[in-house]
Amino acid sequence: MDEFPVKEYLAILKRRLKLFLVVFSVLFVGALIYAAQFSNYRSTATVEVEASEISSNITSSPGMNMSDMLEALADLRISRTQQKVTSTGSLVEIITKFNLYPAKRAKLPVAAVAKEMREKIKVQLVSSMLANPASANKASAGQLSAIAFTLSFDYSDPLLAQQVTNELVTRFLDEDLKQRRTQAEQTTAFLDEQIKTLEASLIEQEKKIAEYKQESGDMRPEALMFNQQAAAAVSMSLQNIESQIATADGNVSALRAQLSAVDPYSRAFADGQVLASPSLQLKALQTQYATLSAQYGASHPDVVKTRRQIAALKGTVGKTVDLSEINAKITDIETKLTTVQSTSGEKNPDVISLKRQLKNLQAIRDKQRKENGGDDLIKQDADNPAYLNVVSQLRSAEGQRKGLTAQREALMEQQERYRKAVTGNPVVEQQLAALTRDYENSQMRYRELKAKKMAADMGEQLERDRKGQRMSMINPPELPLSTTPRRIMLLAAGFVLAFAGGLATVIGLQLLSQSVRGPLHVQAMLGTAPLTAIPYIRTKAESYRFDRNKRYLIGLAAMIAVLIAAALSLSLMPFGVIWSALTGGFGLSYMSGLES
């Protein structure tokens, strides 16, 4: 069959023309009926994503990263809003409001009807197009984001399609406005809470730094230079004081040596004899009293008598005994006590008596030392002017040395304090640096939050005033006048399908046929061409049938043409409009206008 020329195919089609016309007519009439009953109207609206009336450099917070910018892209907002608007709950409200799909709602659950309605809703983004590919590669994500989108809805009723599309657009705009306001308010509230928390943390950190500085005292980092300089100054002062103390010690030693060489008492002579002074008599009585009280006790008559004499002489002299004699006596008794204890034991009467004497003498010595200021060398009852002059110089030198010693101790305390401050400075500086670093980080975070808070406040105010980025409908949904796809396109597709079906039927029957048609077919089967071909000669009866069938076919074609015209006039548009469109398309209306 592949070797047949075109005329053979035409011959096959001619032989089976009746079958072809029947199949073609049946398929085309079916397509015509489908096109006449087809009712799917699409209503479309266009929504624009309007830019903010205020520059984004003013309202955006500094340091906005790419993720924040992607969050602001319009296509992402449109997608999120679409999910809210086309949710099952929202679509059920729309279905109930406009009484959509009544037949399907009687048979199917409303969720299944809402799912089918969701498939009829189409959202197409309209992005900015850059003619130069190099510019497109350099453009930011915000420049390539959606600038508008179209929302369409398909339904069998054109008026309901328009109303539902308008309802969807309204919900889109309301949901977008609600989301933006809610996001702005929640952002502001969140930043407020974060700022309050951070302010409390800053106050606590400032309190810790202040307390630590107060606790560290002189070991603060800023006091290091002062501490080092002060320590050096104190060291120099301490060296000077040590030198003065050494000089004072030399003076005291020299005066003590001079004092020991001067007689504390002045000698009185009467009739060529040295008279005993009351002080000497008092010393003798005091020595005797110590001995008697140690031997006999405090209530013995001799002890009482001696005590009275001492009291009378004290009133006259007002001075105490010489402590050097008492110390000598104490040393003598201690020596005796040690000897007796080693030979006689602790319970011996001599040991007990010696212990009592030693105790009394020590009490007298301590009392006298207290009265004399702790100095055993100075005689309190001395009356020699030279002795008293040296005593005065000695006490002045000792007072000076005592003052220098106090100054040295104070300087040594200062030196130790400064040394500890300098030594402990690195540890304090490290801990204070850690506290300060956390405080500075918190301050930086606080400034960032304050900047974001100001941007969030401006963004919230823009949303209230409707001056920020927003959606607005620029093309409202119109009442659809034709179906989608158009019926003429369905008829054209039906015509092509009917022609292809009829042709496929003819070819299929020819392939299944066992008959031999034409010399070429014989040559293809036998491999040898026939000598001659005798054409088919029709009889009168066959010619009559052929003419009759031709008239039938012409009538059938005319009937199909009338049906097609009637269907087009009823389902698509009036015949006059169709004729005007056809004549206008071929230029006939222009020619008729010229003739007239």
Secondary structure as UniProt FT lines:
FT   TURN            2..3
FT   HELIX           6..15
FT   HELIX           17..37
FT   STRAND          41..50
FT   HELIX           56..59
FT   TURN            62..63
FT   HELIX           66..71
FT   HELIX           74..85
FT   HELIX           88..98
FT   HELIX           102..107
FT   HELIX           110..120
FT   STRAND          121..127
FT   HELIX           133..138
FT   TURN            141..144
FT   STRAND          146..155
FT   HELIX           158..216
FT   HELIX           217..219
FT   HELIX           221..223
FT   HELIX           224..260
FT   STRAND          269..270
FT   TURN            271..272
FT   STRAND          273..274
FT   HELIX           278..296
FT   TURN            298..299
FT   HELIX           301..317
FT   HELIX           323..344
FT   TURN            346..347
FT   HELIX           349..372
FT   TURN            373..374
FT   TURN            380..381
FT   HELIX           385..465
FT   STRAND          470..475
FT   HELIX           487..512
FT   HELIX           518..526
FT   HELIX           540..571
FT   HELIX           575..586
FT   HELIX           588..595
//
